[in-house]
Amino acid sequence: MKHILLAEDDLDFGNILKQYLEISGFKITWAKDGKEALDVFTKNTFNICVFDVMMPKLDGFTLAEKIIELSPETPFIFLTARKLKEDKIKGLKLGADDYIVKPFEADELVLRLNNILKRSEKSRTQLELTEIINIGDYNLNTKRLELTCNDYKKQLTQKEGELIIYLYNHKNQLLKREDILNTVWKNDDFFSGRSMDVFISRLRKYFKLDPSITIESIRNVGLEFKVS
């Protein structure tokens, strides 16, 4: 039974959602605000998290940032009543696996949760097939999701790890944006594209200690992960 951390301050909505998810076969721990959710997360293990964006004490975005620091491999979804494009982009930049605007059908949420969990388990298995990958002066530990270079160590999120693996497996090749998006994000829409741009910017910073590693963008085509 997959364990979900649900952070939702609307008591009526949260209670209904909790019951529906339990009927659908999930184990649910329901926190009524962001601070409670963070406290609960540090004491339990969860397969996925569902965060409302607008919550007292700690909003969903800030909560997600803290969860990523504690467990970068745990996938999460944002729920919100706001339809602002900026909010969705912010959520995806943080690494959210999905962003759902209220009101929504509970069946849709269950479907998305199951799809994310399947992808997450498959990606984790693929990352663990090879424990250490050498990329120039760097070592990527795929089990610990750690990127190291001499004294430098960076704890990666699962999606960062997936993206690095994909780029490395296709190093020194011109890659189309849609191919990267469909493989790593499972979607090539506008918001996923913005999210990918943010992730690529992060990777450039992570690999800056080795000048032989570059990520070159080719306008309107894609990019190339060069390792000489």
C-alpha positions in Angstrom: 0.0 0.0 0.0 1.5 3.3 -1.1 1.8 5.9 1.6 0.8 9.5 0.7 1.4 12.6 2.7 -1.6 15.0 2.1 -1.1 18.6 3.2 -4.4 20.4 3.0 -5.8 23.1 5.3 -9.4 23.0 4.0 -11.0 20.5 6.5 -14.0 19.6 4.4 -12.1 19.1 1.2 -9.2 17.4 3.0 -11.5 14.9 4.7 -13.3 14.0 1.5 -10.0 13.7 -0.4 -8.5 11.5 2.3 -11.5 9.1 2.3 -11.5 8.9 -1.5 -7.8 8.1 -1.7 -8.1 5.5 1.1 -10.9 3.9 -0.9 -8.6 3.9 -3.9 -6.1 1.8 -2.0 -3.7 4.4 -0.6 -2.5 4.9 3.0 -3.0 8.5 3.9 -1.4 10.8 6.5 -3.3 14.1 6.5 -1.6 17.3 7.8 -3.7 20.4 8.3 -0.9 22.9 7.6 2.5 23.1 6.1 4.4 23.0 9.5 2.5 19.9 10.6 3.3 18.3 7.2 7.0 18.9 7.6 7.0 17.5 11.1 5.2 14.4 10.0 7.5 13.9 7.0 10.6 13.8 9.2 9.1 11.0 11.2 7.7 8.8 8.5 8.5 7.4 5.0 6.2 8.4 2.1 6.0 7.2 -1.5 4.5 10.5 -2.7 3.3 13.9 -1.3 0.3 16.0 -2.3 0.6 19.6 -1.2 -2.0 22.4 -1.2 -0.2 25.6 -2.3 -2.0 28.1 0.0 -1.6 26.9 3.6 -1.0 28.6 7.0 2.3 28.5 8.9 4.1 27.1 5.8 2.9 27.4 2.2 3.1 24.5 -0.2 6.1 25.9 -2.2 8.2 26.5 0.9 7.2 23.1 2.3 8.3 21.4 -1.0 11.7 23.2 -0.8 12.3 21.8 2.7 11.1 18.3 1.7 13.5 18.3 -1.3 16.4 19.0 1.1 15.4 16.1 3.3 14.4 13.6 0.6 15.1 14.7 -3.0 13.8 11.4 -4.5 10.3 11.7 -3.1 7.8 12.9 -5.8 5.2 15.5 -5.1 2.1 17.1 -6.6 0.7 20.6 -5.9 -3.0 21.4 -5.5 -4.2 24.9 -5.9 -7.4 27.0 -6.4 -5.3 29.6 -8.3 -5.0 29.4 -12.0 -2.0 31.8 -12.3 0.6 30.7 -14.9 3.3 32.0 -12.6 2.3 29.6 -9.8 2.4 26.6 -12.1 5.8 27.6 -13.5 7.1 28.1 -9.9 5.8 24.7 -8.9 7.4 22.9 -11.9 10.7 24.8 -11.3 10.8 23.3 -7.9 10.6 19.9 -9.5 6.9 19.1 -8.9 5.7 16.0 -10.8 2.3 17.6 -11.4 0.2 20.7 -10.7 -3.5 20.3 -10.4 -6.0 23.2 -10.3 -9.1 22.9 -8.1 -11.8 21.9 -8.7 -10.8 18.5 -10.2 -12.2 15.0 -10.4 -10.8 12.7 -7.7 -10.4 10.0 -10.3 -8.1 12.2 -12.2 -5.9 12.7 -9.2 -5.8 9.0 -8.5 -4.8 8.3 -12.1 -2.0 10.9 -12.0 -0.7 9.6 -8.6 -0.5 6.1 -10.0 1.2 7.2 -13.2 3.8 9.2 -11.2 4.5 6.3 -8.8 5.0 3.9 -11.7 7.4 6.3 -13.4 9.2 6.9 -10.1 9.7 3.3 -9.4 10.9 2.6 -13.0 13.3 5.5 -12.9 14.7 4.5 -9.5 15.3 1.0 -10.8 17.1 2.3 -13.9 19.2 4.7 -11.8 20.3 1.8 -9.5 21.4 -0.5 -12.4 24.9 1.2 -12.4 26.0 2.6 -9.1 28.9 4.9 -10.1 29.1 6.8 -13.4 32.3 8.7 -14.3 31.5 12.0 -16.2 34.8 13.9 -16.8 36.2 14.8 -13.4 32.8 14.0 -11.7 31.4 10.8 -10.2 27.6 10.3 -10.2 26.4 7.9 -7.5 23.1 6.8 -8.9 21.9 5.0 -5.7 22.7 8.0 -3.4 21.9 10.5 -6.1 25.1 12.3 -5.4 27.3 14.2 -7.8 30.9 14.7 -6.6 34.1 16.3 -7.9 37.1 16.3 -5.5 35.7 18.1 -2.4 32.5 19.2 -4.2 29.3 17.2 -3.4 25.8 17.9 -4.7 22.7 16.0 -3.5 20.5 15.6 -6.6 16.7 15.3 -6.9 15.5 12.2 -8.7 14.6 14.2 -11.8 18.1 15.8 -11.9 19.6 12.3 -11.7 17.3 11.1 -14.5 18.2 14.1 -16.7 22.0 13.6 -16.2 21.8 9.9 -16.9 19.8 10.7 -20.1 22.2 13.4 -21.2 25.3 11.2 -20.4 23.9 8.2 -22.3 23.5 10.5 -25.4 26.7 12.6 -24.8 28.2 14.4 -27.8 24.9 14.1 -29.7 22.5 16.7 -30.8 19.3 16.1 -28.8 15.9 17.4 -29.7 14.0 19.2 -26.9 10.9 17.2 -27.4 12.9 13.9 -27.0 14.4 15.0 -23.7 11.0 16.2 -22.4 9.1 13.1 -23.5 11.7 10.9 -21.9 12.4 12.7 -18.6 9.2 14.8 -18.1 6.8 12.5 -20.0 5.4 15.6 -21.5 6.5 18.2 -24.0 4.1 21.0 -23.2 5.0 24.7 -22.5 5.3 24.3 -18.7 7.5 21.2 -18.9 9.7 23.0 -21.3 10.1 25.9 -18.9 10.9 23.4 -16.1 13.5 21.7 -18.3 15.2 25.1 -19.0 15.6 25.6 -15.2 17.0 22.1 -14.7 19.5 22.6 -17.5 20.7 25.9 -15.9 21.2 24.0 -12.7 23.3 21.3 -14.4 25.5 23.9 -16.0 26.3 25.2 -12.5 26.8 21.7 -11.1 29.4 20.8 -13.8 31.2 24.1 -13.9 34.3 22.7 -12.1 35.3 20.7 -15.3 35.6 22.9 -18.3 35.6 19.8 -20.6 31.9 19.3 -19.8 29.5 21.7 -21.5 25.8 21.8 -22.2 25.3 23.8 -25.5 21.9 25.0 -26.6 21.0 25.1 -30.3 18.2 27.5 -30.8 14.9 26.0 -31.9 16.4 22.6 -32.0 17.7 21.2 -28.7 21.0 20.9 -27.0 24.2 18.8 -26.8 25.9 17.5 -23.7 29.6 17.6 -24.6 32.1 15.6 -22.6 35.6 15.7 -24.1 
